[in-house]
Amino acid sequence: MFVQEFEATGINAGTYQYLAGQQANRSARVESMMCDSELAKVRERPAPWMGLHVCTVSLRVLDQSISAHNTYTAPVSVMLNCPPAASAPSDHCIMVGFYAAPNRIVY
């Protein structure tokens, strides 16, 4: 699953060597985030346990290399496990999954 999600971000084994040679760099910052009750599908099918949260994060992505500069916005679904979930750390949330492929985004 992680290979598929990683490739959905635009990087795969075939392009990695080229990008390394171009000194490619990708950075992102959060533009907006909607979680749980703000997302229609999550309202229809709530999380199976307290502390599991599903968020759609809109990222402003900057791709840079020696020869190019590209900026775009990308939605990503992120799943967080937070207290009071028994499997979560006592004082913070942890990411337990993400989906970058457009057909898996939770709106």
Buried (B, 14 or more C-beta within 10 A) or exposed (E): EEEEBBBBBBBEEEEEEEBEEBEBEBEBEEEEEBBBEEBEEBEEEEBEEEBBBBBBBEBBBBBBBEEEEEEEEBBBBBBBBBEEBEEBEEEEBEEBBBBBEEEBBBE
